[in-house]
Amino acid sequence: MAEKLGVGLPYSCMTGQCGACEVEIVKTDAATGEQSTSTVRACVAAFPRGYSKVRVDELGDAIWGSASP
């Protein structure tokens, strides 16, 4: 989905094995406005149903680094 929207995220294997594409998502429930946070591997994740808004934050680590602070 990120690629279709023109959002550049780091990736490598495209199978969810390596973790290079790991991002944190903050989901906002459409009905309640309640937010929840989880970590997913973007290359194999699907857009969650029932959410009006999803924010994606890149994670940084000593091995893969990060494109954003």
PEZI-V325232 format. One record per pair of residues at least 6 apart in sequence whose C-alpha atoms are under 6 Angstrom apart, sorted by the first residue. I is the first residue (numbers start at 1). J is the second residue. D is the distance in Angstrom with one decimal. If there is no record, write none. Layout:
i:I j:J d:D
i:I j:J d:D
//
This chain:
i:10 j:21 d:5.3
i:11 j:20 d:5.0
i:11 j:21 d:4.7
i:14 j:43 d:5.4
i:16 j:41 d:5.9
i:16 j:44 d:5.8
i:21 j:41 d:5.4
i:21 j:42 d:5.4
i:22 j:40 d:5.6
i:22 j:41 d:4.3
i:22 j:42 d:6.0
i:23 j:39 d:5.7
i:23 j:40 d:5.6
i:23 j:57 d:5.7
i:23 j:58 d:4.7
i:23 j:59 d:5.4
i:24 j:38 d:5.7
i:24 j:39 d:4.3
i:24 j:56 d:5.7
i:24 j:57 d:5.1
i:25 j:37 d:5.6
i:25 j:38 d:5.5
i:25 j:55 d:5.5
i:25 j:56 d:4.6
i:26 j:36 d:5.6
i:26 j:37 d:4.5
i:26 j:54 d:5.6
i:26 j:55 d:5.1
i:27 j:35 d:5.4
i:27 j:36 d:5.3
i:27 j:54 d:4.6
i:28 j:34 d:5.6
i:28 j:35 d:4.5
i:28 j:51 d:5.5
i:28 j:52 d:6.0
i:28 j:53 d:5.2
i:29 j:51 d:4.4
i:30 j:51 d:4.8
i:30 j:52 d:4.5
i:60 j:66 d:4.5
//
